[in-house]
Amino acid sequence: YHFNSAIVREPSRSVVDGLRAGDHASPTYEGVKAEHDGYIAAMREASVEVTILPTLEAFPDSIFVEDPALVFTEGAILLRPGAASRTGEATAIAPALRDMFDTVLDLPGHGYVDGGDVLTTPKSVMIGLSARTDKAGAEALAGCIDKLGRKAELVMTPEGVLHFKTDCSLLDEETVLATARLARSGVFKNFKQIIIPEGEEPAANALRVNDVLMVPSDYPRTLEILDKLGYRIVPMKTAEIGRIDAGLSCLSLRW
Ligand code: CIR
């Protein structure tokens, strides 16, 4: 969670057509843009150098740059997002990554991986199998992660949950924030676990960046728990991006 740099992408007007599993009303472009501006400001405030990529009107979900790639200080990996409308986002982000990283690997084979299914921890890089990330993709990604000198681990995303990280985030070297439904699977048995109170599940996608913890602002019980534990909390508005199933981690690639 120590990051010097991040990449984000300007929201396109087409963001109102972003994918969603339920029948949520569309967000407004202005609402998304305001949340995105707040996010960039919070990142900069946390001493992160932010590169802003231009809009991609043809890809409504392209603001969620976390999904088409995975980055480490050691290098970047171009993924293959599992939703048909998003697969092309990897090609679109490739030139920027090749500019910024010496090593850029392409996910080999034909499997699919969304970056939202990948949780990097000091112990391992956890890859959650989900409706977007299949076994072939996860295994191919594990090979790339191995090439970059890290250890990968395949885990399960709970049924009906979009991404592994929809339900968890890393708070520090040894602590994760997780929903009860994900913690129950035992994936975090080697971590200290903070469990999200019932009904506040979307708060699990918090984002630790350097000395601050960005937390979705609409979940008072979670905010109180984390505050009592001594985290320096920055509450973030996420209601608009939440309409298209997104949270804080999706909005950036960090390294
Ligand atoms: C999608 O369904 O792909 C977008 N509407 C939301 C992506 C959220 N990304 C993430 O959690 N990493």
Residues whose N, C-alpha, C, O or C-beta is under 5 A from the ligand:
A	BS01	CIR	G18 L19 R20 D61 F64 E66 D67 G116 H163 I244 D245 A246 G247 C250
